[in-house]
């Protein structure tokens, strides 16, 4: 059934609120245990993420569902639990699922100043377990400086009953006045540019191999924002 833009926005926001209600307390606990403080700052060349000092409330929605069984896979957006920053007009967004899927996955990017989503794509099964990337440049999507964008990943268990979706979501905001092409994950993390730092660490990990410092930096960034489950999966898989 085809939905109008306003119907779709109501559905995705309702799903996000439901997911947040299910997982809110659990997220707070995992975020506290997975956080890295100045006293435990990684040494050497590993990136240490410094969140922007904005006092923003938690914004990450963890994978949760209404109406499916307890064996539902874990679903996470690879994002901080606040509005993550980027200096790029077309950043890469990453998300994670804990096991292989036989269901389709829907990815949506919303600007709340617009009725229709900027991006709405569907990945047909099978979908492999692990971290996946969505390059906005490949879909012609550009972020405007200063606007906050919410993005969601949904496992569609039943296309006729979307309230049963497993949904995860986060926020991204583009800022000006920062290098948009820097490849230094350490410098980008220090400046609070989460999405750019993780992308740089990912490229470094691919270049150096799973045993290099790039892989360590990528795993460290995940743990620093409370995504220890994702880091543990990646570590077990070889980085």
Secondary structure as the mmCIF struct_conf table of DSSP 4:
data_model
#
loop_
_struct_conf.conf_type_id
_struct_conf.id
_struct_conf.beg_label_comp_id
_struct_conf.beg_label_asym_id
_struct_conf.beg_label_seq_id
_struct_conf.end_label_comp_id
_struct_conf.end_label_asym_id
_struct_conf.end_label_seq_id
HELX_LH_PP_P HELX_LH_PP_P1 UNK A 2 UNK A 4
HELX_RH_AL_P HELX_RH_AL_P1 UNK A 5 UNK A 34
STRN STRN1 UNK A 35 UNK A 35
HELX_RH_3T_P HELX_RH_3T_P1 UNK A 38 UNK A 40
HELX_LH_PP_P HELX_LH_PP_P2 UNK A 41 UNK A 43
TURN_TY1_P TURN_TY1_P1 UNK A 44 UNK A 45
BEND BEND1 UNK A 53 UNK A 54
HELX_LH_PP_P HELX_LH_PP_P3 UNK A 56 UNK A 58
HELX_LH_PP_P HELX_LH_PP_P4 UNK A 60 UNK A 60
STRN STRN2 UNK A 61 UNK A 64
BEND BEND2 UNK A 66 UNK A 68
TURN_TY1_P TURN_TY1_P2 UNK A 70 UNK A 71
HELX_LH_PP_P HELX_LH_PP_P5 UNK A 72 UNK A 74
STRN STRN3 UNK A 75 UNK A 77
BEND BEND3 UNK A 78 UNK A 79
BEND BEND4 UNK A 81 UNK A 82
STRN STRN4 UNK A 84 UNK A 86
BEND BEND5 UNK A 87 UNK A 87
TURN_TY1_P TURN_TY1_P3 UNK A 89 UNK A 90
HELX_LH_PP_P HELX_LH_PP_P6 UNK A 91 UNK A 91
STRN STRN5 UNK A 92 UNK A 97
BEND BEND6 UNK A 98 UNK A 99
STRN STRN6 UNK A 101 UNK A 101
BEND BEND7 UNK A 102 UNK A 103
STRN STRN7 UNK A 105 UNK A 111
TURN_TY1_P TURN_TY1_P4 UNK A 112 UNK A 113
BEND BEND8 UNK A 114 UNK A 116
BEND BEND9 UNK A 118 UNK A 118
STRN STRN8 UNK A 119 UNK A 123
HELX_LH_PP_P HELX_LH_PP_P7 UNK A 124 UNK A 124
BEND BEND10 UNK A 125 UNK A 125
HELX_LH_PP_P HELX_LH_PP_P8 UNK A 126 UNK A 126
STRN STRN9 UNK A 127 UNK A 127
BEND BEND11 UNK A 129 UNK A 129
STRN STRN10 UNK A 130 UNK A 135
HELX_RH_3T_P HELX_RH_3T_P2 UNK A 136 UNK A 139
TURN_TY1_P TURN_TY1_P5 UNK A 140 UNK A 140
HELX_LH_PP_P HELX_LH_PP_P9 UNK A 143 UNK A 144
STRN STRN11 UNK A 145 UNK A 145
TURN_TY1_P TURN_TY1_P6 UNK A 146 UNK A 146
STRN STRN12 UNK A 148 UNK A 155
BEND BEND12 UNK A 157 UNK A 157
TURN_TY1_P TURN_TY1_P7 UNK A 159 UNK A 160
HELX_RH_3T_P HELX_RH_3T_P3 UNK A 162 UNK A 164
STRN STRN13 UNK A 166 UNK A 174
BEND BEND13 UNK A 176 UNK A 178
BEND BEND14 UNK A 180 UNK A 181
HELX_RH_AL_P HELX_RH_AL_P2 UNK A 185 UNK A 190
TURN_TY1_P TURN_TY1_P8 UNK A 191 UNK A 192
HELX_RH_AL_P HELX_RH_AL_P3 UNK A 194 UNK A 208
TURN_TY1_P TURN_TY1_P9 UNK A 210 UNK A 211
BEND BEND15 UNK A 212 UNK A 212
HELX_RH_AL_P HELX_RH_AL_P4 UNK A 213 UNK A 224
STRN STRN14 UNK A 225 UNK A 225
TURN_TY1_P TURN_TY1_P10 UNK A 226 UNK A 226
HELX_RH_AL_P HELX_RH_AL_P5 UNK A 228 UNK A 236
TURN_TY1_P TURN_TY1_P11 UNK A 237 UNK A 238
#
